[in-house]
Amino acid sequence: MSVIFETERLTLRNWKKEDTIPFIEMCADPDVMKYISTLHTPEETRITIRRIRDHFRKYGFGLYALEKKDSKTFIGFTGFMIPNFEHYFTPCIEIGWRIKTTEWNKGYATEAALACLNYGFKKFSFKKVHSFTSIHNKASERVMQKIGLKNIGSFIHPMLPPDHFLSEHVLYCTEKNEFY
């Protein structure tokens, strides 16, 4: 296992082959995927894992596998991506997370995201980090607020039809000098 960094309760690490099945299960969970637009088939989830690994190879950072220290259990991911669409705020560094439902409301997303922000600003010298989600995803928006990001507006996600339930997104951001 290649540990990237740790928090009090979590290990953020490189992905392992053993993460595939639990991640497939997560991406087939309607509650986890409620604000992602569609459930993923096992093959779509494998493609997502390949995209995550390719992002690491290309940029040196990405979405880190998230593991509980006490049980060594994979519970999702937290980390950074460069969005693959064009908008007024792109290109940018996006921080995001996805955690399995049995681990919700335990503070893991906030704990991991705060550690990621610190890591990104120190290790990669990020100047600014964005985060966005559907206007309906209040839980993720609360995480954005808890980690100190500021609401800078909303936008229609260009990869969704404009009339799609999830098309309107909130946009949050923080800069290195605001974080430290």
N, C-alpha and C positions, 0 to 999 in steps of 0.2 A: 504494500500500500504506500502510495506517495502522498504524505501529508503536506498540504500547502500551508495551513495555519490552523490554530485551534482557538476556541472560546472556552468559557467555563464548562459548558455542557456538550459542545459540538466539535467535530472534526470536519474541516473543509479539505477535501482531497481530490486527487485525480479519480476519474471514473474507472471502475473495475468491471470485468465481464459479468460478475455476480450481481451487478446493479441492474442488468437488463430486464430480468423478469419483474422485480418490484417496480421498476419504472414503467414497464408495459402495463402493469396493474394500475398504477397511478393515472396513467394517461387514458385509461378506459373507465375511470371513475367519474360519473357525471358531476359529482360535487367538485372535484378538483378541476375539471375542465369546463365548468359552467361559464366562465368568462374568457375562454380561449377560442370559442366559436364552434369547435366540433370535437367529439371524442376521437382519439387516435387508434387506428388499428395497430396490431403488433408491428407490422412492417413500417408504418408511419413513425412509430416510436423509435424503431431501430434507425431510421433515416435521421430523426432528431438527434439521436446519440452521435451519429456520424458527423452531423453538422456541428455539434458541440466540440467534438474532437478536432475537426478541421479548423474551427475558430481558434482553438488553443494553438494549433500548429502555425496558423497564419499570424496571430497577434500576440501570443504568449500569455494570454488571459482568456477567461471564459466563464462558463457556468460550472462551479465546483460541486462535486457530489457532496451531499450533506449527510453526516453520520452521527448518531448519538454516541457519545463516548462510553456511557455505562453499558450499553447493550451491543455496541458495534453494528447497529441497525441502520441501513440506508433509509432516509426519510424524505429525500428530494434533492433539490439543488438551490443554490444561491450564488449569484455572481454577476458577471458583466458580459454584455454582447454589444456588437455594433449592429444596429437595426439594418435590415436589408430592404428598406424602402426610402423614398425621398420625401422630405417634408421640410418646412421652414427651419426646423431645429436640427436636421440631420446634415451631415453625418455627426454622430454623437456616441458617447458611451452610455449605455443603458444598464442600470442595475435591476435585477429581477429575481424572483424566487418562485418556487413551486414545491409545496409540501403536502405529504399524504394526509388525508382527513383525520386519521387517528391521532395525529400530532398537532392539530390546529389548537389555537387558544392556549398555548404553553409558552409563547414568547420566542419560539425558535426562529421565526422569520426575522423578527426585529434584532435578536441577538446576532444572527449570522449576517444580516445586512449591515449592521453597524460595523462589525469586524471587517466585512468586505470593503466598505467605504474607506476605513482607515488603511487597509492594505492597498487599495487602489491608489489612494492619494500619496502614500509613502513609497510603495514599490514601483508603481508605474508613472508616478508624477501626473496623474490625471489632473486637469485644471477644473473640469466641470463634469458632473454626472447627472443624467436624467433618469426618470422613471415614469412609466405611464401605464394606464389600465383603463378598462371600460368604466364609464361613470357609474355603473351599477355595482362595481366591485369595491364595496366600502371597506372590507377587511384589508385588502392590499393598500388602499388609499390611507388607511389608518397607520399601516406600517411605514409608508412614505413619510407621514407626518411625525411619527415617533422617532425616526432616524434623522430628522432635521431637514428634510427636503421641503422646499417651498412651492406652493401651487403657483404656476406661471400661466395657467390657461387651460384651454381644451382644444381638441382638434378632431376631425373626422379621419379615422384610420384609413389610409389609402388602399389597404389590402382587403377591405371589406366593402360590400355595397353600401352606399350612403344611407339607405333605409334599413340596414341591418340593426337588430336590437343592440348589438355590441359596438357599432361603428363609432359612436361618440366616446372619446377618451379624455381623461384628465391628464395633465402634463405637469410633472414636478421636476425640480432641479435643485442642486446645491453646487457651490463652487468650493474649491479647496480652502480659500481664505475664510469662508463661512463655516467650514467644518472644524477648523482648528482655532 
